[in-house]
Amino acid sequence: MRDIMTISRRKMLTIIGGGTILAATGVSTLFATTRRPGKALAPWEAAGGESEPRRRALSFAILAPNPHNRQPWLVDLSEADTVTLYRDTERELPHTDPYQRQLTIGLGCFLELMAIAASQTGHAVELDLYPQGEDGPVAICRFREGATPDPLFAHVMDRRSCKEPYSAEPVPAAMIEQLSPLADIRTEPDDVAKIRDLTWQAWLTEMQTERTLMESVELMRFGKAEINANPDGIDLGGPFLEALMLAGMLSREAQADPASTGFKEGVRLYEEMLFATPAYAVQTTPGNSRADQIEAGRRWLRLNLTTTSLGLSLHPVSQALQEFDEMRPHYEKAHAMLAPAGHTVQMLGRLGFGPQANPSPRWPLETRIING
C-alpha cells in the first residue's frame, strides 16, 4: 500500500512546461487516447460478472488495496462452499517488508472485501485463520447462507488510494466521529506537522537506501505494454508519462539513479504531495500476531470504503513502519508518537479531500485460482 513517484497529469504539466514535451515528441491525440492499459484494468470491469457465489465475491476481493500492488493472494476452490486462501510467496518484498507484515495486512484487506461482497448474495463468511500455522493456508473461508448485505459494498468500485496533494480544507468533526471506530484520526496542527515530517524523513530513508529503492524500481511497469503484461507493482503509464518515456526523461535507469534529473523531480513532487495533508489516520493493535495483522487489514479496508462514502481521500504512508535496519529510528519515533504503550502501529495514512484517482491494474481472477 506504499507508492513511489506516481505522477499525475497536474504534476506532469509542471515538468513538461504546458505541452513542450508533447510537441517535441510528436505525441498525437490518437496516441493519448490509446494509452489506457485496458487489459490490466479489465478485472475492474469484470467484477460481479461471476454467478457462483465464491467466484463473484472473489472477483471483487482481487480489487483490494495491498503493498506495492503485489496482489499476494492465491485461492483454492476445490472444497465446496469454501475458499482456502494462501499467500503467494513469490510476491514478497524482502527488503521493505522482511517479516511480511504489510503483505499480511493486504491479505486482511482481501478477506474483508471478499466478505463484504459475499454478503450481497446473502452469504456470511466464517474465517479460520492459520489453521495449520504460518506454513499452511492463511485462512479457510466457509460460505454460509444468512448474511445481511453490507452497505459499504456500494463504495467498492470507487475505492482508491489517492496519491495526490490534498486541499487545505479540514476534515469536519462529524466525519471524524464516523471514522473514529476504525482509526485514530489526527487533526491537531502541531500533531499533523510532526507526522508530516516523520513520513517525509521515512520516505527519504527508503529512497536513499539502495536495496529498498531498487526493490521499488524493479517493480515499476513503464507504459501500457509493460502494465498489461505485468499488472502488478508500480504502474507508470498514461499519455503524459509515456511522452516523457519517448523523450528519454523517464526510464528505469533514471529512477534508479538519485543523481538524475528525473529522480530529483520525483522527490520534489513527492514532498509537495506529502506536505499537502491536513489529517492522518492511525491504526494500532495491542499485539503484532498474524491475526492482529489480518484484523488491521480488515479495518483498513473498511476505513478506505468509509472515507470513500464521505468523499474523503486516503493514502497509506507507512514507510516509517517498515522493519529494516535503516528505518529503525523512524519506526521507534512512530511508535512513540502514535501508539499506546506496547501497541503496534499497523497502518498510517494521509487523510483529506483530494481528486478522484484512477483504479490500479489487477491480475485476472483466474490467475489467482490454483484449484477449482
Secondary structure, DSSP 8 states (H G I E B T S, - for coil): --------HHHHHHHHTTTHHHHHTT--HHHHHT---HHHHHHHHHTT---SHHHHHHHHHTTS--GGG---EEEE--STTEEEEEE-GGG--TTT-TT-HHHHHHHHHHHHHHHHHHHTTTEEEEEEESTT-TTS-SEEEEEEE-----GGGGGGGG-----S---S----HHHHHHHTTT-EEE--HHHHHHHHHHHHHHHHHHHHSHHHHHHHHTTEEEHHHHHHH--SSEEE-SHHHHHHHHTTSS-HHHHT-TTSHHHHHHHHHHHHHHHS-SEEEEEEESS-SHHHHHHHHHHHHHHHHHHHHTT-EEEE--GGG--SGGGHHHHHHHHHHHS-TT-EEEEEEEEE------------GGGGEEE-
